[in-house]
């Protein structure tokens, strides 16, 4: 028992840079207290002391703001950061080295008996406010973005973001330098900005727009080839230059001017 408690304290230092010393972690981390109280409640639950287990669980909820049903199965080094508002259902199963942030719900979508809550495999991270609902599996090393609503299985090493959640597989974020450069050039031409999206946390909507940019680039190359062929045949059909699109700076300035006019 004490070995697992030491593991829990060490896991806090590994995943929370605000932790300063063991005494502070031991006395001031309600997520840690919730996990320890759940282990007691789960022991009572599995030994058929159901009412007493629910009492310990309710006491833990009152003390920490974390509600874990005593029937839930939790692995080693489970870390709850901040914790307030977390709800974990009866048939939820959580593997080792899983991290949950505040406001997470591991809930069910059915009133039927049996398995109705999600299973989180080893190393899963669930962001603040996320809702994982249903009897499916979130694969090892997967990440759930903040405020995402997940109702379907998530493969290992994937990221789920949005409402409803959309999957971003790890290999999808690895663009070649040539493709990335072409996308950037086309984006600048059209004045597209992926609103701060980075490769570390891609957005499915931005990814769709980037795929459209790839298609536009391919269409432009094909049109250029057709124009060259027509010119070689003596046609002046492609002599006129296409109109330039406004650059992003002009769009921004026009937007700011409109906003200021409305305010005045």
MIROVEX-936029 format. One record per residue (C-alpha): residue in three letters; x, y, z. Coordinates in steps of 0.05 Angstrom, whole numbers, plus 5000, padded with zeros to 4 digits. Example, Ala and Ser with C-alpha at 12.3 -4.5 7.8 and 13.67 -1.06 7.14 Angstrom:
2
+-----+------+------+------+
:   r :    X :    Y :    Z :
+-----+------+------+------+
: ALA : 5246 : 4910 : 5156 :
: SER : 5273 : 4979 : 5143 :
+-----+------+------+------+
END
This chain:
264
+-----+------+------+------+
:   r :    X :    Y :    Z :
+-----+------+------+------+
: UNK : 5000 : 5000 : 5000 :
: UNK : 5055 : 5049 : 5020 :
: UNK : 5094 : 5033 : 4957 :
: UNK : 5034 : 5053 : 4914 :
: UNK : 5026 : 5117 : 4955 :
: UNK : 5099 : 5134 : 4941 :
: UNK : 5086 : 5121 : 4867 :
: UNK : 5026 : 5168 : 4868 :
: UNK : 5067 : 5224 : 4900 :
: UNK : 5124 : 5215 : 4850 :
: UNK : 5073 : 5217 : 4792 :
: UNK : 5051 : 5286 : 4816 :
: UNK : 5122 : 5312 : 4810 :
: UNK : 5128 : 5282 : 4740 :
: UNK : 5064 : 5316 : 4715 :
: UNK : 5056 : 5380 : 4755 :
: UNK : 5113 : 5431 : 4755 :
: UNK : 5078 : 5469 : 4811 :
: UNK : 5092 : 5414 : 4861 :
: UNK : 5149 : 5435 : 4908 :
: UNK : 5157 : 5381 : 4960 :
: UNK : 5127 : 5315 : 4984 :
: UNK : 5093 : 5346 : 5045 :
: UNK : 5057 : 5397 : 5002 :
: UNK : 5034 : 5343 : 4954 :
: UNK : 5012 : 5298 : 5012 :
: UNK : 4970 : 5352 : 5045 :
: UNK : 4947 : 5400 : 4990 :
: UNK : 4929 : 5358 : 4929 :
: UNK : 4855 : 5338 : 4930 :
: UNK : 4863 : 5296 : 4867 :
: UNK : 4911 : 5252 : 4905 :
: UNK : 4864 : 5247 : 4965 :
: UNK : 4807 : 5228 : 4918 :
: UNK : 4848 : 5170 : 4889 :
: UNK : 4867 : 5144 : 4958 :
: UNK : 4796 : 5148 : 4984 :
: UNK : 4772 : 5113 : 4921 :
: UNK : 4819 : 5055 : 4935 :
: UNK : 4787 : 5046 : 5003 :
: UNK : 4717 : 5052 : 4974 :
: UNK : 4734 : 5003 : 4918 :
: UNK : 4761 : 4953 : 4969 :
: UNK : 4696 : 4957 : 5008 :
: UNK : 4655 : 4952 : 4944 :
: UNK : 4690 : 4889 : 4920 :
: UNK : 4681 : 4857 : 4990 :
: UNK : 4606 : 4870 : 4987 :
: UNK : 4605 : 4928 : 5036 :
: UNK : 4565 : 4968 : 4984 :
: UNK : 4532 : 5020 : 5029 :
: UNK : 4596 : 5035 : 5067 :
: UNK : 4633 : 5041 : 5001 :
: UNK : 4583 : 5092 : 4976 :
: UNK : 4590 : 5131 : 5041 :
: UNK : 4666 : 5134 : 5033 :
: UNK : 4656 : 5155 : 4960 :
: UNK : 4606 : 5209 : 4980 :
: UNK : 4654 : 5235 : 5034 :
: UNK : 4709 : 5238 : 4982 :
: UNK : 4664 : 5278 : 4936 :
: UNK : 4647 : 5326 : 4992 :
: UNK : 4720 : 5335 : 5011 :
: UNK : 4753 : 5338 : 4942 :
: UNK : 4700 : 5356 : 4890 :
: UNK : 4717 : 5291 : 4853 :
: UNK : 4662 : 5239 : 4845 :
: UNK : 4687 : 5168 : 4832 :
: UNK : 4639 : 5110 : 4837 :
: UNK : 4669 : 5057 : 4883 :
: UNK : 4658 : 5005 : 4828 :
: UNK : 4705 : 5040 : 4779 :
: UNK : 4772 : 5005 : 4766 :
: UNK : 4834 : 5050 : 4769 :
: UNK : 4906 : 5031 : 4753 :
: UNK : 4972 : 5055 : 4781 :
: UNK : 4999 : 5126 : 4781 :
: UNK : 4931 : 5156 : 4764 :
: UNK : 4937 : 5232 : 4767 :
: UNK : 4880 : 5281 : 4775 :
: UNK : 4903 : 5352 : 4765 :
: UNK : 4860 : 5405 : 4800 :
: UNK : 4803 : 5355 : 4800 :
: UNK : 4741 : 5396 : 4815 :
: UNK : 4680 : 5371 : 4778 :
: UNK : 4708 : 5304 : 4755 :
: UNK : 4657 : 5248 : 4749 :
: UNK : 4677 : 5175 : 4738 :
: UNK : 4621 : 5123 : 4729 :
: UNK : 4613 : 5054 : 4759 :
: UNK : 4638 : 5012 : 4701 :
: UNK : 4694 : 5058 : 4679 :
: UNK : 4763 : 5026 : 4674 :
: UNK : 4827 : 5067 : 4677 :
: UNK : 4896 : 5040 : 4662 :
: UNK : 4964 : 5061 : 4688 :
: UNK : 4994 : 5131 : 4682 :
: UNK : 4929 : 5164 : 4661 :
: UNK : 4918 : 5238 : 4672 :
: UNK : 4852 : 5274 : 4680 :
: UNK : 4842 : 5349 : 4686 :
: UNK : 4785 : 5387 : 4719 :
: UNK : 4713 : 5379 : 4695 :
: UNK : 4723 : 5312 : 4660 :
: UNK : 4665 : 5264 : 4656 :
: UNK : 4673 : 5189 : 4643 :
: UNK : 4599 : 5175 : 4635 :
: UNK : 4549 : 5129 : 4604 :
: UNK : 4496 : 5138 : 4551 :
: UNK : 4449 : 5082 : 4574 :
: UNK : 4410 : 5062 : 4636 :
: UNK : 4419 : 4988 : 4621 :
: UNK : 4459 : 4944 : 4668 :
: UNK : 4528 : 4922 : 4648 :
: UNK : 4586 : 4958 : 4617 :
: UNK : 4564 : 5029 : 4601 :
: UNK : 4625 : 5073 : 4616 :
: UNK : 4690 : 5082 : 4577 :
: UNK : 4756 : 5045 : 4585 :
: UNK : 4820 : 5088 : 4585 :
: UNK : 4883 : 5049 : 4569 :
: UNK : 4953 : 5065 : 4595 :
: UNK : 4980 : 5136 : 4586 :
: UNK : 4915 : 5170 : 4564 :
: UNK : 4909 : 5245 : 4577 :
: UNK : 4840 : 5277 : 4581 :
: UNK : 4837 : 5353 : 4578 :
: UNK : 4795 : 5399 : 4621 :
: UNK : 4720 : 5396 : 4611 :
: UNK : 4722 : 5336 : 4564 :
: UNK : 4664 : 5287 : 4563 :
: UNK : 4679 : 5214 : 4546 :
: UNK : 4611 : 5179 : 4542 :
: UNK : 4597 : 5106 : 4527 :
: UNK : 4624 : 5035 : 4533 :
: UNK : 4683 : 5041 : 4486 :
: UNK : 4759 : 5043 : 4491 :
: UNK : 4807 : 5101 : 4488 :
: UNK : 4872 : 5071 : 4463 :
: UNK : 4940 : 5074 : 4496 :
: UNK : 4974 : 5141 : 4493 :
: UNK : 4913 : 5176 : 4463 :
: UNK : 4896 : 5249 : 4480 :
: UNK : 4827 : 5280 : 4489 :
: UNK : 4826 : 5356 : 4477 :
: UNK : 4795 : 5404 : 4526 :
: UNK : 4718 : 5408 : 4523 :
: UNK : 4715 : 5352 : 4471 :
: UNK : 4654 : 5306 : 4471 :
: UNK : 4676 : 5236 : 4453 :
: UNK : 4624 : 5182 : 4439 :
: UNK : 4665 : 5133 : 4396 :
: UNK : 4728 : 5093 : 4406 :
: UNK : 4794 : 5130 : 4400 :
: UNK : 4854 : 5092 : 4370 :
: UNK : 4921 : 5089 : 4406 :
: UNK : 4965 : 5151 : 4399 :
: UNK : 4908 : 5190 : 4367 :
: UNK : 4881 : 5258 : 4388 :
: UNK : 4806 : 5273 : 4393 :
: UNK : 4783 : 5346 : 4392 :
: UNK : 4718 : 5383 : 4381 :
: UNK : 4643 : 5373 : 4390 :
: UNK : 4629 : 5319 : 4369 :
: UNK : 4701 : 5297 : 4373 :
: UNK : 4741 : 5286 : 4309 :
: UNK : 4801 : 5241 : 4307 :
: UNK : 4871 : 5265 : 4288 :
: UNK : 4918 : 5207 : 4278 :
: UNK : 4991 : 5218 : 4295 :
: UNK : 5017 : 5204 : 4225 :
: UNK : 4970 : 5256 : 4195 :
: UNK : 5008 : 5312 : 4228 :
: UNK : 5074 : 5294 : 4194 :
: UNK : 5074 : 5335 : 4129 :
: UNK : 5135 : 5336 : 4084 :
: UNK : 5173 : 5401 : 4077 :
: UNK : 5154 : 5408 : 4003 :
: UNK : 5079 : 5400 : 4015 :
: UNK : 5080 : 5446 : 4076 :
: UNK : 5116 : 5500 : 4035 :
: UNK : 5065 : 5495 : 3979 :
: UNK : 5008 : 5500 : 4029 :
: UNK : 5038 : 5561 : 4062 :
: UNK : 5048 : 5595 : 3994 :
: UNK : 4976 : 5582 : 3974 :
: UNK : 4950 : 5603 : 4043 :
: UNK : 4987 : 5669 : 4038 :
: UNK : 4959 : 5680 : 3968 :
: UNK : 4888 : 5669 : 3992 :
: UNK : 4898 : 5706 : 4058 :
: UNK : 4883 : 5643 : 4099 :
: UNK : 4907 : 5640 : 4171 :
: UNK : 4896 : 5576 : 4211 :
: UNK : 4882 : 5618 : 4273 :
: UNK : 4944 : 5598 : 4311 :
: UNK : 4939 : 5523 : 4297 :
: UNK : 5006 : 5487 : 4303 :
: UNK : 5028 : 5417 : 4285 :
: UNK : 5030 : 5399 : 4359 :
: UNK : 4954 : 5407 : 4364 :
: UNK : 4924 : 5407 : 4295 :
: UNK : 4852 : 5427 : 4284 :
: UNK : 4807 : 5384 : 4239 :
: UNK : 4774 : 5445 : 4207 :
: UNK : 4842 : 5475 : 4191 :
: UNK : 4866 : 5409 : 4163 :
: UNK : 4805 : 5407 : 4116 :
: UNK : 4822 : 5477 : 4092 :
: UNK : 4894 : 5456 : 4080 :
: UNK : 4869 : 5397 : 4038 :
: UNK : 4829 : 5448 : 3997 :
: UNK : 4892 : 5489 : 3988 :
: UNK : 4928 : 5427 : 3963 :
: UNK : 4872 : 5416 : 3912 :
: UNK : 4874 : 5490 : 3890 :
: UNK : 4949 : 5485 : 3880 :
: UNK : 4941 : 5423 : 3837 :
: UNK : 4886 : 5458 : 3796 :
: UNK : 4931 : 5519 : 3786 :
: UNK : 4988 : 5476 : 3761 :
: UNK : 4942 : 5440 : 3712 :
: UNK : 4914 : 5506 : 3686 :
: UNK : 4984 : 5533 : 3676 :
: UNK : 5001 : 5471 : 3636 :
: UNK : 4938 : 5479 : 3593 :
: UNK : 4955 : 5553 : 3581 :
: UNK : 5025 : 5536 : 3559 :
: UNK : 4998 : 5484 : 3511 :
: UNK : 4947 : 5533 : 3482 :
: UNK : 5001 : 5587 : 3475 :
: UNK : 5047 : 5539 : 3437 :
: UNK : 4988 : 5527 : 3389 :
: UNK : 4983 : 5602 : 3376 :
: UNK : 4923 : 5618 : 3420 :
: UNK : 4921 : 5681 : 3463 :
: UNK : 4866 : 5654 : 3508 :
: UNK : 4912 : 5656 : 3569 :
: UNK : 4942 : 5724 : 3554 :
: UNK : 4901 : 5760 : 3607 :
: UNK : 4928 : 5757 : 3677 :
: UNK : 4883 : 5733 : 3732 :
: UNK : 4864 : 5788 : 3783 :
: UNK : 4905 : 5790 : 3846 :
: UNK : 4872 : 5770 : 3910 :
: UNK : 4876 : 5820 : 3969 :
: UNK : 4932 : 5804 : 4017 :
: UNK : 4919 : 5788 : 4089 :
: UNK : 4943 : 5856 : 4113 :
: UNK : 4892 : 5892 : 4069 :
: UNK : 4837 : 5847 : 4095 :
: UNK : 4857 : 5861 : 4167 :
: UNK : 4860 : 5936 : 4155 :
: UNK : 4791 : 5936 : 4122 :
: UNK : 4762 : 5895 : 4179 :
: UNK : 4791 : 5942 : 4231 :
: UNK : 4765 : 6003 : 4192 :
: UNK : 4695 : 5973 : 4191 :
: UNK : 4696 : 5958 : 4265 :
: UNK : 4719 : 6028 : 4282 :
: UNK : 4665 : 6058 : 4237 :
: UNK : 4612 : 6017 : 4273 :
: UNK : 4638 : 6039 : 4341 :
: UNK : 4636 : 6112 : 4320 :
+-----+------+------+------+
END
